[in-house]
């Protein structure tokens, strides 16, 4: 998020704080305990934001003075001191910005939608780049599972198709958590691009590969009614590890929803019945998401930017290994700690995307 955008949001928070400060002392508010508690909670959060805003403005004023000295003062010793001071101010500004993002994000949590609170189906698929794309699917899978662990969420693999040499051509996860699973992960849908030197590259050239990520909210049968007569069911033998059972039993299930032509496979369970249940769950989520995307496309005509459409054809992020940088193209934000990001530290980027969407 740009500084001007952050300042605008902080200014809005300050105005809201001043309004609540006036209303919270009114007798009719004090007598209504429920309303008073809600306003008090908001007042205390906004008070912290306003404090940071005042500190932020002071640091910006100091930065302006230091830049003036660096540009106009001829005394080299003074310039050296100003340079040291400038680095300190920039560190302070960065710290205040991060705290501000966190507080602004937490103040928006109550505005989450019903979908935001749902569990999800996460689908990862290799795209352009052959074997390297399959390896990157595995890398992104590791990144997400580490993030899930930090968030206290539980996942199960529904379907997995191995790559030619290593990694996965496709993997589907069933993810559950107590709070905000879809609300956090919905921003991950789209094309994820990687730029790095593959291990198989003998001349040290940087290659570009891509994978697609789809995050679908899990829905109940009452939300999406699927007519079983519209489904074509095929069974086949599972591939991959699993012993003699895999080779002898047609436990894997492929479902095709004839009206939408959506196809789902599931082969991770030993039981055909369990694979059918999981495949139906994924199918229901995909149908729901398709309808949702149609609605969002209509909305996006009126809005210049919509970061959570779930459109899987849009390039949303680039992971540049030579420059140790991950860039989200929707909000033009780069984080220069790719190793940390790939170890599941992705919440900062998600928070920025949430703030951008709320704006």
SEDREN-250570 format. One record per residue (C-alpha): residue number from 1; residue in three letters; y, x, z. Coordinates in nm, 4 decimals. Last residue first. Example, Ala and Ser with C-alpha at 12.3 -4.5 7.8 and 13.67 -1.06 7.14 Angstrom:
BEGIN
{nulo 2, 'SER', {-0.1060, 1.3670, 0.7140}} {nulo 1, 'ALA', {-0.4500, 1.2300, 0.7800}} 
# end
This chain:
BEGIN
{nulo 359, 'UNK', {0.0516, -1.0508, 0.0530}} {nulo 358, 'UNK', {-0.2781, -1.1716, 0.1946}} {nulo 357, 'UNK', {-0.4618, -1.0076, -0.0972}} {nulo 356, 'UNK', {-0.2859, -0.6750, -0.0422}} {nulo 355, 'UNK', {-0.3529, -0.6876, 0.3318}} {nulo 354, 'UNK', {-0.7219, -0.7496, 0.2710}} {nulo 353, 'UNK', {-0.7368, -0.4651, 0.0182}} {nulo 352, 'UNK', {-0.5745, -0.2311, 0.2709}} {nulo 351, 'UNK', {-0.8294, -0.3343, 0.5351}} {nulo 350, 'UNK', {-1.1165, -0.2698, 0.2912}} {nulo 349, 'UNK', {-0.9833, 0.0802, 0.2171}} {nulo 348, 'UNK', {-0.9642, 0.1635, 0.5892}} {nulo 347, 'UNK', {-1.3113, 0.0121, 0.6456}} {nulo 346, 'UNK', {-1.4850, 0.2511, 0.4032}} {nulo 345, 'UNK', {-1.6157, 0.5149, 0.6440}} {nulo 344, 'UNK', {-1.9794, 0.4718, 0.5343}} {nulo 343, 'UNK', {-2.0819, 0.8348, 0.4859}} {nulo 342, 'UNK', {-1.9659, 0.8169, 0.1237}} {nulo 341, 'UNK', {-1.6108, 0.7656, 0.2530}} {nulo 340, 'UNK', {-1.6383, 1.0687, 0.4834}} {nulo 339, 'UNK', {-1.7537, 1.2886, 0.1932}} {nulo 338, 'UNK', {-1.4817, 1.1471, -0.0326}} {nulo 337, 'UNK', {-1.2016, 1.2415, 0.2036}} {nulo 336, 'UNK', {-0.8869, 1.2374, -0.0072}} {nulo 335, 'UNK', {-0.8296, 0.8607, -0.0016}} {nulo 334, 'UNK', {-0.6454, 0.7182, -0.3017}} {nulo 333, 'UNK', {-0.4718, 0.3782, -0.3228}} {nulo 332, 'UNK', {-0.3501, 0.2252, -0.6479}} {nulo 331, 'UNK', {-0.4061, -0.1287, -0.5089}} {nulo 330, 'UNK', {-0.6433, -0.2550, -0.7788}} {nulo 329, 'UNK', {-0.7417, 0.0948, -0.8941}} {nulo 328, 'UNK', {-0.9145, 0.1959, -0.5702}} {nulo 327, 'UNK', {-0.9316, 0.5753, -0.5745}} {nulo 326, 'UNK', {-1.1853, 0.8025, -0.4033}} {nulo 325, 'UNK', {-1.0983, 1.1713, -0.3967}} {nulo 324, 'UNK', {-1.2734, 1.5013, -0.3216}} {nulo 323, 'UNK', {-1.1125, 1.6415, -0.6426}} {nulo 322, 'UNK', {-1.4404, 1.7664, -0.7960}} {nulo 321, 'UNK', {-1.6235, 1.4565, -0.6585}} {nulo 320, 'UNK', {-1.4065, 1.1833, -0.8113}} {nulo 319, 'UNK', {-1.5292, 0.8415, -0.6939}} {nulo 318, 'UNK', {-1.3461, 0.5813, -0.9016}} {nulo 317, 'UNK', {-1.2940, 0.2191, -0.7972}} {nulo 316, 'UNK', {-1.2292, -0.1299, -0.9345}} {nulo 315, 'UNK', {-1.3362, -0.1239, -1.2974}} {nulo 314, 'UNK', {-1.3506, -0.4945, -1.3847}} {nulo 313, 'UNK', {-1.6673, -0.6341, -1.5470}} {nulo 312, 'UNK', {-1.8179, -0.7559, -1.2164}} {nulo 311, 'UNK', {-1.5473, -1.0178, -1.1593}} {nulo 310, 'UNK', {-1.5819, -1.0909, -0.7871}} {nulo 309, 'UNK', {-1.2395, -1.2521, -0.7864}} {nulo 308, 'UNK', {-1.1417, -1.0588, -0.4731}} {nulo 307, 'UNK', {-0.8419, -0.8518, -0.5810}} {nulo 306, 'UNK', {-0.6352, -1.1259, -0.7391}} {nulo 305, 'UNK', {-0.3238, -0.9999, -0.9101}} {nulo 304, 'UNK', {-0.0658, -1.1634, -1.1374}} {nulo 303, 'UNK', {-0.1278, -1.5092, -0.9936}} {nulo 302, 'UNK', {-0.0993, -1.8318, -1.1934}} {nulo 301, 'UNK', {-0.3721, -1.7390, -1.4440}} {nulo 300, 'UNK', {-0.5614, -1.5993, -1.1445}} {nulo 299, 'UNK', {-0.6090, -1.9534, -1.0104}} {nulo 298, 'UNK', {-0.8038, -2.0667, -1.3180}} {nulo 297, 'UNK', {-1.0133, -1.7492, -1.3015}} {nulo 296, 'UNK', {-1.0755, -1.8225, -0.9332}} {nulo 295, 'UNK', {-1.2237, -2.1641, -1.0108}} {nulo 294, 'UNK', {-1.4636, -2.0214, -1.2712}} {nulo 293, 'UNK', {-1.5499, -1.7401, -1.0301}} {nulo 292, 'UNK', {-1.6488, -1.9957, -0.7641}} {nulo 291, 'UNK', {-1.8795, -2.1776, -1.0033}} {nulo 290, 'UNK', {-2.0537, -1.8519, -1.0920}} {nulo 289, 'UNK', {-2.0676, -1.7537, -0.7244}} {nulo 288, 'UNK', {-2.2495, -2.0767, -0.6306}} {nulo 287, 'UNK', {-2.5031, -2.0239, -0.9111}} {nulo 286, 'UNK', {-2.5546, -1.6651, -0.7983}} {nulo 285, 'UNK', {-2.5967, -1.7648, -0.4330}} {nulo 284, 'UNK', {-2.8545, -2.0329, -0.5184}} {nulo 283, 'UNK', {-3.0500, -1.7867, -0.7319}} {nulo 282, 'UNK', {-3.0524, -1.5309, -0.4497}} {nulo 281, 'UNK', {-3.1888, -1.7879, -0.2014}} {nulo 280, 'UNK', {-3.4430, -1.9150, -0.4574}} {nulo 279, 'UNK', {-3.5648, -1.5563, -0.5097}} {nulo 278, 'UNK', {-3.6087, -1.5136, -0.1340}} {nulo 277, 'UNK', {-3.8151, -1.8333, -0.1046}} {nulo 276, 'UNK', {-4.0264, -1.7415, -0.4096}} {nulo 275, 'UNK', {-4.0947, -1.3932, -0.2713}} {nulo 274, 'UNK', {-4.2106, -1.5523, 0.0545}} {nulo 273, 'UNK', {-4.4494, -1.7856, -0.1328}} {nulo 272, 'UNK', {-4.5823, -1.5027, -0.3507}} {nulo 271, 'UNK', {-4.6781, -1.3134, -0.0324}} {nulo 270, 'UNK', {-4.6829, -0.9337, -0.0220}} {nulo 269, 'UNK', {-4.3012, -0.9286, -0.0082}} {nulo 268, 'UNK', {-4.0785, -0.6911, -0.2076}} {nulo 267, 'UNK', {-4.1360, -0.8520, -0.5479}} {nulo 266, 'UNK', {-3.8324, -1.0708, -0.6188}} {nulo 265, 'UNK', {-3.6820, -1.1431, -0.9611}} {nulo 264, 'UNK', {-3.3869, -1.3649, -1.0502}} {nulo 263, 'UNK', {-3.2759, -1.4992, -1.3886}} {nulo 262, 'UNK', {-2.9586, -1.7002, -1.4570}} {nulo 261, 'UNK', {-2.9776, -1.8993, -1.7830}} {nulo 260, 'UNK', {-2.7168, -2.1459, -1.6429}} {nulo 259, 'UNK', {-2.9002, -2.4683, -1.7389}} {nulo 258, 'UNK', {-3.2515, -2.3060, -1.7403}} {nulo 257, 'UNK', {-3.2441, -2.1379, -1.3993}} {nulo 256, 'UNK', {-3.5037, -1.8660, -1.4506}} {nulo 255, 'UNK', {-3.7199, -1.7526, -1.1576}} {nulo 254, 'UNK', {-3.9354, -1.4387, -1.1574}} {nulo 253, 'UNK', {-4.1855, -1.3932, -0.8743}} {nulo 252, 'UNK', {-4.3988, -1.0969, -0.7664}} {nulo 251, 'UNK', {-4.7249, -1.1842, -0.5853}} {nulo 250, 'UNK', {-4.9582, -1.1494, -0.8840}} {nulo 249, 'UNK', {-5.2254, -0.9709, -0.6797}} {nulo 248, 'UNK', {-5.4519, -0.6796, -0.7767}} {nulo 247, 'UNK', {-5.2139, -0.3879, -0.8388}} {nulo 246, 'UNK', {-4.9781, -0.4461, -0.5489}} {nulo 245, 'UNK', {-5.2627, -0.5199, -0.3046}} {nulo 244, 'UNK', {-5.4258, -0.1861, -0.3855}} {nulo 243, 'UNK', {-5.1412, 0.0140, -0.2329}} {nulo 242, 'UNK', {-4.7776, -0.0873, -0.1988}} {nulo 241, 'UNK', {-4.5649, 0.1577, -0.3911}} {nulo 240, 'UNK', {-4.4082, 0.0629, -0.7224}} {nulo 239, 'UNK', {-4.4605, -0.2413, -0.9441}} {nulo 238, 'UNK', {-4.5474, -0.5946, -0.8376}} {nulo 237, 'UNK', {-4.7908, -0.7940, -1.0481}} {nulo 236, 'UNK', {-4.6494, -1.0973, -1.2240}} {nulo 235, 'UNK', {-4.5487, -1.4578, -1.1584}} {nulo 234, 'UNK', {-4.3227, -1.6763, -1.3727}} {nulo 233, 'UNK', {-4.1256, -1.9827, -1.2598}} {nulo 232, 'UNK', {-3.8944, -2.1823, -1.4885}} {nulo 231, 'UNK', {-3.6359, -2.3764, -1.2895}} {nulo 230, 'UNK', {-3.4523, -2.6903, -1.4040}} {nulo 229, 'UNK', {-3.7346, -2.9168, -1.2780}} {nulo 228, 'UNK', {-3.6735, -2.7663, -0.9334}} {nulo 227, 'UNK', {-3.3277, -2.9262, -0.9246}} {nulo 226, 'UNK', {-3.0991, -2.6908, -0.7362}} {nulo 225, 'UNK', {-2.8421, -2.8443, -0.4999}} {nulo 224, 'UNK', {-2.5820, -2.5882, -0.4028}} {nulo 223, 'UNK', {-2.3941, -2.6531, -0.0773}} {nulo 222, 'UNK', {-2.6712, -2.8614, 0.0867}} {nulo 221, 'UNK', {-2.9235, -2.5922, -0.0092}} {nulo 220, 'UNK', {-2.7355, -2.3416, 0.2018}} {nulo 219, 'UNK', {-2.5195, -2.0618, 0.0641}} {nulo 218, 'UNK', {-2.5253, -1.6847, 0.0925}} {nulo 217, 'UNK', {-2.1963, -1.5383, -0.0295}} {nulo 216, 'UNK', {-2.2437, -1.3073, -0.3299}} {nulo 215, 'UNK', {-2.1395, -0.9420, -0.3477}} {nulo 214, 'UNK', {-2.1934, -0.7878, -0.6912}} {nulo 213, 'UNK', {-2.1738, -0.4134, -0.7514}} {nulo 212, 'UNK', {-2.1900, -0.2550, -1.0952}} {nulo 211, 'UNK', {-2.2644, 0.1081, -1.1703}} {nulo 210, 'UNK', {-2.0800, 0.3711, -1.3707}} {nulo 209, 'UNK', {-2.1175, 0.7262, -1.4951}} {nulo 208, 'UNK', {-1.8658, 0.9956, -1.5879}} {nulo 207, 'UNK', {-1.9852, 1.3527, -1.6374}} {nulo 206, 'UNK', {-1.8155, 1.6762, -1.5296}} {nulo 205, 'UNK', {-1.9499, 1.9786, -1.7161}} {nulo 204, 'UNK', {-2.1248, 2.2621, -1.5324}} {nulo 203, 'UNK', {-2.3165, 2.3949, -1.8322}} {nulo 202, 'UNK', {-2.6676, 2.3219, -1.7009}} {nulo 201, 'UNK', {-2.6134, 1.9533, -1.6150}} {nulo 200, 'UNK', {-2.9307, 1.8177, -1.4454}} {nulo 199, 'UNK', {-2.7696, 1.8310, -1.1022}} {nulo 198, 'UNK', {-2.4928, 1.6072, -1.2384}} {nulo 197, 'UNK', {-2.1345, 1.7408, -1.2280}} {nulo 196, 'UNK', {-1.9081, 1.4634, -1.0972}} {nulo 195, 'UNK', {-1.7029, 1.1572, -1.1906}} {nulo 194, 'UNK', {-1.8320, 0.8284, -1.0500}} {nulo 193, 'UNK', {-1.7234, 0.4758, -1.1496}} {nulo 192, 'UNK', {-1.7743, 0.1591, -0.9451}} {nulo 191, 'UNK', {-1.7520, -0.1576, -1.1573}} {nulo 190, 'UNK', {-1.6903, -0.4818, -0.9701}} {nulo 189, 'UNK', {-1.7601, -0.6578, -0.6425}} {nulo 188, 'UNK', {-1.6618, -0.4476, -0.3394}} {nulo 187, 'UNK', {-1.3716, -0.6717, -0.2340}} {nulo 186, 'UNK', {-1.6142, -0.9425, -0.1196}} {nulo 185, 'UNK', {-1.7534, -0.6990, 0.1405}} {nulo 184, 'UNK', {-1.5145, -0.7620, 0.4280}} {nulo 183, 'UNK', {-1.4818, -1.1416, 0.4241}} {nulo 182, 'UNK', {-1.8462, -1.1659, 0.3121}} {nulo 181, 'UNK', {-1.9643, -1.0095, 0.6397}} {nulo 180, 'UNK', {-1.6883, -1.1550, 0.8585}} {nulo 179, 'UNK', {-1.8746, -1.1923, 1.1878}} {nulo 178, 'UNK', {-2.2225, -1.2062, 1.3368}} {nulo 177, 'UNK', {-2.4031, -1.0215, 1.0609}} {nulo 176, 'UNK', {-2.6552, -1.0754, 0.7826}} {nulo 175, 'UNK', {-2.7311, -0.8916, 0.4583}} {nulo 174, 'UNK', {-3.0022, -0.9679, 0.2004}} {nulo 173, 'UNK', {-3.0114, -0.6722, -0.0374}} {nulo 172, 'UNK', {-3.0776, -0.6386, -0.4099}} {nulo 171, 'UNK', {-3.1541, -0.3102, -0.5889}} {nulo 170, 'UNK', {-3.1367, -0.2258, -0.9570}} {nulo 169, 'UNK', {-3.1895, 0.0783, -1.1782}} {nulo 168, 'UNK', {-3.2557, 0.2774, -0.8628}} {nulo 167, 'UNK', {-3.2541, 0.6437, -0.7635}} {nulo 166, 'UNK', {-3.4627, 0.9229, -0.9098}} {nulo 165, 'UNK', {-3.6316, 1.0220, -1.2354}} {nulo 164, 'UNK', {-3.6615, 0.6964, -1.4344}} {nulo 163, 'UNK', {-3.4905, 0.4674, -1.1850}} {nulo 162, 'UNK', {-3.6727, 0.2444, -0.9369}} {nulo 161, 'UNK', {-3.6421, -0.1347, -0.9401}} {nulo 160, 'UNK', {-3.5856, -0.2908, -0.5988}} {nulo 159, 'UNK', {-3.5826, -0.6536, -0.4822}} {nulo 158, 'UNK', {-3.5191, -0.8295, -0.1519}} {nulo 157, 'UNK', {-3.4328, -0.5251, 0.0603}} {nulo 156, 'UNK', {-3.3407, -0.6361, 0.4122}} {nulo 155, 'UNK', {-3.0120, -0.5942, 0.5979}} {nulo 154, 'UNK', {-2.8772, -0.6142, 0.9526}} {nulo 153, 'UNK', {-2.5104, -0.5826, 1.0492}} {nulo 152, 'UNK', {-2.3712, -0.3935, 1.3501}} {nulo 151, 'UNK', {-2.0544, -0.2846, 1.1670}} {nulo 150, 'UNK', {-2.1321, 0.0900, 1.1970}} {nulo 149, 'UNK', {-2.4871, 0.0181, 1.0743}} {nulo 148, 'UNK', {-2.3587, -0.1853, 0.7807}} {nulo 147, 'UNK', {-2.1255, 0.1028, 0.6860}} {nulo 146, 'UNK', {-2.4213, 0.3443, 0.6851}} {nulo 145, 'UNK', {-2.6138, 0.0929, 0.4710}} {nulo 144, 'UNK', {-2.3155, 0.0705, 0.2337}} {nulo 143, 'UNK', {-2.2831, 0.4452, 0.1746}} {nulo 142, 'UNK', {-2.6612, 0.4839, 0.1352}} {nulo 141, 'UNK', {-2.6657, 0.2090, -0.1289}} {nulo 140, 'UNK', {-2.3691, 0.3802, -0.2977}} {nulo 139, 'UNK', {-2.5682, 0.7040, -0.3212}} {nulo 138, 'UNK', {-2.8818, 0.5209, -0.4465}} {nulo 137, 'UNK', {-2.6784, 0.3458, -0.7165}} {nulo 136, 'UNK', {-2.5304, 0.6893, -0.7969}} {nulo 135, 'UNK', {-2.8793, 0.8249, -0.8664}} {nulo 134, 'UNK', {-2.9421, 0.5390, -1.1097}} {nulo 133, 'UNK', {-2.6084, 0.6129, -1.2818}} {nulo 132, 'UNK', {-2.7088, 0.9813, -1.3152}} {nulo 131, 'UNK', {-3.0388, 0.8757, -1.4756}} {nulo 130, 'UNK', {-2.8596, 0.6908, -1.7575}} {nulo 129, 'UNK', {-2.4796, 0.7182, -1.7465}} {nulo 128, 'UNK', {-2.3523, 0.3694, -1.8219}} {nulo 127, 'UNK', {-2.4627, 0.0969, -1.5827}} {nulo 126, 'UNK', {-2.6933, 0.1083, -1.2819}} {nulo 125, 'UNK', {-2.7154, -0.2098, -1.0775}} {nulo 124, 'UNK', {-2.6334, -0.2929, -0.7135}} {nulo 123, 'UNK', {-2.6638, -0.6506, -0.5819}} {nulo 122, 'UNK', {-2.5522, -0.7542, -0.2337}} {nulo 121, 'UNK', {-2.6490, -1.1031, -0.1091}} {nulo 120, 'UNK', {-2.4231, -1.2154, 0.1709}} {nulo 119, 'UNK', {-2.3837, -1.3682, 0.5174}} {nulo 118, 'UNK', {-2.0935, -1.6101, 0.5503}} {nulo 117, 'UNK', {-1.7753, -1.5833, 0.7585}} {nulo 116, 'UNK', {-1.5505, -1.5081, 0.4620}} {nulo 115, 'UNK', {-1.6850, -1.8160, 0.2797}} {nulo 114, 'UNK', {-1.5289, -2.0456, 0.5424}} {nulo 113, 'UNK', {-1.1945, -1.8772, 0.4847}} {nulo 112, 'UNK', {-1.0245, -1.6152, 0.6987}} {nulo 111, 'UNK', {-0.6751, -1.7010, 0.8290}} {nulo 110, 'UNK', {-0.7624, -1.6134, 1.1903}} {nulo 109, 'UNK', {-0.8183, -1.2509, 1.0908}} {nulo 108, 'UNK', {-0.4609, -1.2075, 0.9649}} {nulo 107, 'UNK', {-0.3184, -1.0616, 1.2882}} {nulo 106, 'UNK', {-0.6012, -0.8068, 1.2902}} {nulo 105, 'UNK', {-0.4951, -0.6801, 0.9472}} {nulo 104, 'UNK', {-0.1308, -0.6427, 1.0479}} {nulo 103, 'UNK', {-0.2416, -0.4523, 1.3582}} {nulo 102, 'UNK', {-0.4732, -0.2174, 1.1661}} {nulo 101, 'UNK', {-0.2212, -0.1605, 0.8862}} {nulo 100, 'UNK', {0.0509, -0.0849, 1.1426}} {nulo 99, 'UNK', {-0.1692, 0.1675, 1.3236}} {nulo 98, 'UNK', {-0.2398, 0.3416, 0.9907}} {nulo 97, 'UNK', {0.1298, 0.3420, 0.8945}} {nulo 96, 'UNK', {0.2306, 0.4781, 1.2361}} {nulo 95, 'UNK', {-0.0137, 0.7701, 1.1998}} {nulo 94, 'UNK', {0.1075, 0.8482, 0.8461}} {nulo 93, 'UNK', {0.4698, 0.8364, 0.9613}} {nulo 92, 'UNK', {0.3948, 1.0722, 1.2496}} {nulo 91, 'UNK', {0.2219, 1.3186, 1.0154}} {nulo 90, 'UNK', {0.5183, 1.2980, 0.7747}} {nulo 89, 'UNK', {0.7593, 1.3642, 1.0633}} {nulo 88, 'UNK', {0.5643, 1.6726, 1.1739}} {nulo 87, 'UNK', {0.5537, 1.8062, 0.8164}} {nulo 86, 'UNK', {0.9311, 1.7545, 0.7848}} {nulo 85, 'UNK', {0.9994, 1.9380, 1.1091}} {nulo 84, 'UNK', {0.8217, 2.2487, 0.9791}} {nulo 83, 'UNK', {1.0231, 2.2296, 0.6547}} {nulo 82, 'UNK', {1.3486, 2.1785, 0.8490}} {nulo 81, 'UNK', {1.2800, 2.4901, 1.0579}} {nulo 80, 'UNK', {1.2288, 2.6911, 0.7394}} {nulo 79, 'UNK', {1.5414, 2.5428, 0.5844}} {nulo 78, 'UNK', {1.7479, 2.6398, 0.8888}} {nulo 77, 'UNK', {1.6160, 2.9965, 0.8667}} {nulo 76, 'UNK', {1.6995, 3.0040, 0.4958}} {nulo 75, 'UNK', {2.0627, 2.8945, 0.5514}} {nulo 74, 'UNK', {2.1841, 2.7517, 0.2169}} {nulo 73, 'UNK', {2.1699, 2.3867, 0.3330}} {nulo 72, 'UNK', {2.1882, 2.1215, 0.0566}} {nulo 71, 'UNK', {1.8381, 2.0164, -0.0498}} {nulo 70, 'UNK', {1.6367, 2.1142, 0.2557}} {nulo 69, 'UNK', {1.9094, 1.9832, 0.4864}} {nulo 68, 'UNK', {1.9221, 1.6466, 0.3046}} {nulo 67, 'UNK', {1.5424, 1.6225, 0.3163}} {nulo 66, 'UNK', {1.5561, 1.6729, 0.6942}} {nulo 65, 'UNK', {1.8164, 1.3961, 0.7350}} {nulo 64, 'UNK', {1.6124, 1.1494, 0.5240}} {nulo 63, 'UNK', {1.2983, 1.2332, 0.7203}} {nulo 62, 'UNK', {1.4808, 1.1606, 1.0453}} {nulo 61, 'UNK', {1.5860, 0.8191, 0.9121}} {nulo 60, 'UNK', {1.2246, 0.7487, 0.8070}} {nulo 59, 'UNK', {1.1046, 0.8517, 1.1541}} {nulo 58, 'UNK', {1.3515, 0.6124, 1.3206}} {nulo 57, 'UNK', {1.2476, 0.3280, 1.0877}} {nulo 56, 'UNK', {0.8794, 0.3822, 1.1738}} {nulo 55, 'UNK', {0.9507, 0.3805, 1.5468}} {nulo 54, 'UNK', {1.1266, 0.0449, 1.5084}} {nulo 53, 'UNK', {0.8349, -0.0878, 1.3019}} {nulo 52, 'UNK', {0.5808, 0.0387, 1.5558}} {nulo 51, 'UNK', {0.7553, -0.1577, 1.8313}} {nulo 50, 'UNK', {0.7705, -0.4628, 1.6034}} {nulo 49, 'UNK', {0.3938, -0.4427, 1.5405}} {nulo 48, 'UNK', {0.3194, -0.4147, 1.9125}} {nulo 47, 'UNK', {0.5388, -0.7186, 1.9875}} {nulo 46, 'UNK', {0.3682, -0.9061, 1.7020}} {nulo 45, 'UNK', {0.0323, -0.8757, 1.8783}} {nulo 44, 'UNK', {0.1785, -0.9884, 2.2130}} {nulo 43, 'UNK', {0.3617, -1.2834, 2.0530}} {nulo 42, 'UNK', {0.0474, -1.3975, 1.8677}} {nulo 41, 'UNK', {-0.1464, -1.4149, 2.1924}} {nulo 40, 'UNK', {0.1464, -1.5889, 2.3608}} {nulo 39, 'UNK', {0.1723, -1.8432, 2.0787}} {nulo 38, 'UNK', {-0.1960, -1.9382, 2.1072}} {nulo 37, 'UNK', {-0.1790, -1.9507, 2.4878}} {nulo 36, 'UNK', {0.1345, -2.1709, 2.4793}} {nulo 35, 'UNK', {-0.0234, -2.4149, 2.2331}} {nulo 34, 'UNK', {-0.3217, -2.4661, 2.4628}} {nulo 33, 'UNK', {-0.1087, -2.4796, 2.7760}} {nulo 32, 'UNK', {0.1337, -2.7461, 2.6487}} {nulo 31, 'UNK', {0.3863, -2.7498, 2.9347}} {nulo 30, 'UNK', {0.5179, -2.4065, 2.8338}} {nulo 29, 'UNK', {0.5741, -2.5283, 2.4763}} {nulo 28, 'UNK', {0.7729, -2.8395, 2.5819}} {nulo 27, 'UNK', {0.9736, -2.6302, 2.8278}} {nulo 26, 'UNK', {1.0901, -2.3792, 2.5603}} {nulo 25, 'UNK', {1.0263, -2.0153, 2.6520}} {nulo 24, 'UNK', {0.7728, -1.9600, 2.3706}} {nulo 23, 'UNK', {1.0125, -2.0967, 2.1078}} {nulo 22, 'UNK', {1.2726, -1.8215, 2.1266}} {nulo 21, 'UNK', {1.0335, -1.5250, 2.1343}} {nulo 20, 'UNK', {0.8241, -1.6991, 1.8659}} {nulo 19, 'UNK', {1.1221, -1.6909, 1.6270}} {nulo 18, 'UNK', {1.1983, -1.3256, 1.7090}} {nulo 17, 'UNK', {0.8352, -1.2273, 1.6490}} {nulo 16, 'UNK', {0.8261, -1.4122, 1.3158}} {nulo 15, 'UNK', {1.1361, -1.2216, 1.2037}} {nulo 14, 'UNK', {0.9745, -0.8938, 1.3118}} {nulo 13, 'UNK', {0.6511, -0.9785, 1.1316}} {nulo 12, 'UNK', {0.8429, -1.0472, 0.8094}} {nulo 11, 'UNK', {1.0186, -0.7108, 0.8482}} {nulo 10, 'UNK', {0.6829, -0.5390, 0.8984}} {nulo 9, 'UNK', {0.5525, -0.6999, 0.5793}} {nulo 8, 'UNK', {0.8592, -0.5866, 0.3834}} {nulo 7, 'UNK', {0.8328, -0.2361, 0.5315}} {nulo 6, 'UNK', {0.4685, -0.2156, 0.4215}} {nulo 5, 'UNK', {0.5589, -0.3240, 0.0666}} {nulo 4, 'UNK', {0.8386, -0.0656, 0.0479}} {nulo 3, 'UNK', {0.6033, 0.2054, 0.1808}} {nulo 2, 'UNK', {0.3449, 0.1340, -0.0921}} {nulo 1, 'UNK', {0.0000, 0.0000, 0.0000}} 
# end
